[in-house]
Amino acid sequence: MHSTVSGTLFYAFNAKEMYKEFLNETTDEEAFDEKYYTELNKHIKYLLKDLLGYEENK
């Protein structure tokens, strides 16, 4: 589990510029950073839930 989370974070930080170029989001650095880290936060949350087998009570 540790290697999955740390690998995801490592790759996300190192590939940030590639994603920015791919999405053609080169104009507003601050807006891109906010969106990028918000999406990364959601991804890590769902990744941890999947790895731990967490299910929300509905």
Secondary structure, DSSP 4 states (H G I P E B T S, - for coil): -HHHHHHHHHHHHHTHHHHHHHTT--S-HHHHHHHHHHHHHHHHHHHHHHHHT-----
